[in-house]
Amino acid sequence: MGTQQSRSNHPEISVHELLERSARSALHYQRDDGSFPPGRNYAYDEPETPVRTTAHWLTTLSTVYEITGDERYYQAANRATDFLLQKSNRPDGYTFYCRKTDEKDACNGLVGQAEPIRALSLAGVLLSRQDASSTAEEVYSIHPFNERVGLWERIEIDGRSLSFDRTLNHQILFAGAAVELVPESSEIADDLWRFLDGLRSNLRVHSDGVIKHFIRPAPRRSATLILRNRRYWHLLRNEVLYHVYSHSQKRWLKELSYQPVNLHPLGRLYDTFPDHPLWTMDKIENARSVLKSEANLSRMTELSSGSVLPGIRSACALSYFETDADELVPRIERDLRYYLDENYLLSNGDVNASNLSSTISHLTDFPNKQLFE
């Protein structure tokens, strides 16, 4: 992002107007089956199915319909919902088929499931689609939650358990998507509360507040699980890598780039469970301080991993954590100046266009403030 030239100045527009204009342009790209063109995982350049991009656009279309009441967005959102509910996207009736690669899981861990769970949860409410809500809850419930360590396991599209997802931001993104189901399920609310309990030890930070990439449960708890079930041996690998990476500057830069990715869904969890004791811990305040730093934001824009929209995602995160939204508008404008094209779509030659344009959905989490005043 850092080498990209800023586009010409944009006229004043509100967040809601921007979402509506982006959704209007996206209607031209919705395909006959209700899906949107699939993207590629920009960090690893892996081909994806249309599940993630369609889920992102479903979130935006549902929200824009709620804002405008325009029938066009209602119809488009329903078609996107119908697509996600097709059997071909959950071919064995378990998790969503998200990634096309022989070397890795097809479910794309927990992170692949997070966006469709959130999008279908929202569609259930905003479009009055009980089938969407039920599917979101079903897919969530397929993933075993281990109360002892406060983590979810990955489930492959054929129903096989692949042990815990070892990447912390994947666990947090999954939890941040599931908050939409809390009004429907006290059991999910209990899981999320226990997940936050687990983060008191699973979430590790550097002394400067940068969140470490891998989960690290308390060693005694990990050892007990490994002895009981061999498929949990990956936790031992995390324990080793925790020490290996603790002093790596290259690793620290990667972890810095994921700070907005971690804090954005944590903000949703804070908004839903504001009384949880996790939020009073120093490491949470230190992690938030990393995002507040303009110097750190500038560094994030130069990095090739993590969030491609660090300004937007950090603004959403900090707005949840009670930072004045007006103070955060320049962060959003910063990303938009790089990426917003004349059709009000996010685009850039260095990033997969289908993936990038669909992530305008992140702005559905931000208040309706004026931009480019």
Secondary structure, DSSP 8 states (H G I E B T S, - for coil): -TTS--------EEHHHHHHHHHHHHGGG--TTS-----EETTTTEEB-THHHHHHHHHHHHHHHHHH--HHHHHHHHHHHHHHTSGGGSTTSSS---B--SSS-TT-HHHHHHHHHHHHHHHHHHS--HHHHHHHHHHHHHS-EETTTTEEEEE-TTS-EEEE--BHHHHHHHHHHHGGGGGG-HHHHHHHHHHHHHHHHH--B-TTS-B-SB----HHHHHHHHHH-GGGTHHHHHHHHHHHHTT-HHHHHHHHHTHHHHHHHHHHHHHH-TT-GGGGSHHHHHHHHHHH-HHHHHHHHH-SSS-S-HHHHHHHHHHHTT--HHHHHHHHHHHHHHHB-TTS-B--TTS-HHHHHHGGGGGGGS---EE--
